[in-house]
Amino acid sequence: MRPDDILLRTSAGLCCKVGGFHIDPTRAVDKAVITHGHSDHARAGHGAVLATQETLDLMRLRYGEALPCAFPASTAYAGTNAPQRRIGWKRSSECWRRSRADAPRPLP
């Protein structure tokens, strides 16, 4: 499977065709996966947001209580399972990876 089979560049940013969601979209979308709390990634106005609790907390401080929803640490989201794995030194820095039988596995 090639990246082009899964990901598509749109006017709102990178979209996962298989899951029907955008990754760190640059404008409001129906479904957004936010990878971390920096303002160039965590933007307001999305219909649903998948992010860590720390990122959601930062977004609430920045944009108010009107965030649509919070998801658990591992959740079925648009046909994929997106467990979180901390990869950075910032508490808001997280990496979400697709977990499907046909998806490549990350190195341990």
C-alpha positions in Angstrom: 0.0 0.0 0.0 1.4 3.4 -1.0 0.7 6.7 0.8 -1.3 7.9 -2.2 -3.7 5.0 -1.6 -4.6 6.4 1.8 -3.8 10.2 1.9 -5.1 13.0 -0.3 -4.1 16.7 -0.3 -7.2 18.9 -0.2 -7.8 22.6 0.3 -8.2 21.9 4.0 -4.9 19.9 4.2 -4.0 16.2 4.4 -7.1 13.9 4.3 -7.2 10.2 5.1 -9.4 8.8 2.3 -9.9 5.5 4.0 -11.1 7.0 7.3 -12.7 10.2 6.0 -10.8 12.5 8.4 -8.2 15.3 8.0 -4.9 15.3 9.9 -4.1 18.8 11.4 -6.4 20.6 8.9 -5.7 24.2 8.1 -9.5 25.1 8.1 -12.6 23.7 9.8 -13.6 20.1 8.7 -16.2 17.6 9.9 -13.6 15.2 11.4 -10.1 16.2 12.5 -7.2 14.3 14.0 -5.0 16.9 15.9 -1.5 15.6 16.5 -0.4 18.2 19.1 -1.5 21.5 20.7 0.6 24.0 18.8 -1.7 26.7 17.2 -0.6 25.8 13.7 -2.1 22.3 14.2 -4.8 22.7 16.9 -7.4 25.1 15.2 -11.0 25.8 16.1 -14.2 25.0 14.3 -14.1 21.3 13.6 -17.2 19.1 13.8 -15.4 16.3 15.7 -11.8 16.2 17.1 -9.6 13.3 17.9 -6.7 14.4 20.1 -5.1 13.6 23.4 -6.6 15.1 26.6 -3.6 17.5 26.9 -4.2 18.8 23.4 -8.0 19.1 24.0 -7.3 21.0 27.3 -5.0 23.5 25.4 -7.6 23.9 22.7 -10.3 24.6 25.3 -8.1 27.3 26.9 -7.4 28.8 23.5 -10.9 28.6 21.9 -13.3 28.1 24.8 -15.5 25.3 25.9 -17.3 24.8 22.6 -15.1 21.9 21.4 -17.3 19.1 20.0 -16.0 16.0 21.8 -13.1 14.2 23.4 -12.2 10.6 22.5 -10.6 7.9 24.7 -6.9 7.1 24.3 -7.6 4.3 21.8 -10.8 4.6 19.8 -12.4 3.3 16.6 -12.5 6.4 14.4 -13.9 6.3 10.9 -13.1 2.6 10.4 -9.6 2.8 11.9 -8.2 2.2 15.4 -6.0 5.1 16.4 -4.0 4.3 19.6 -1.8 7.1 20.9 2.0 6.8 21.4 3.9 9.6 23.1 6.9 10.6 21.0 7.9 14.0 22.0 9.0 15.8 25.1 6.0 18.1 25.3 2.9 16.7 27.0 0.8 17.9 24.0 3.0 16.1 21.4 1.5 12.8 20.4 1.7 10.6 17.5 -1.4 8.8 16.2 -1.0 5.8 13.9 -3.4 3.8 12.0 -3.7 0.2 13.2 -5.2 -2.1 10.6 -4.2 -5.6 9.5 -2.9 -4.3 6.1 -1.1 -1.3 7.5 2.7 -1.3 8.0 3.7 -1.7 11.6 6.0 0.9 13.2 9.4 -0.1 14.6 9.4 -0.8 18.4 
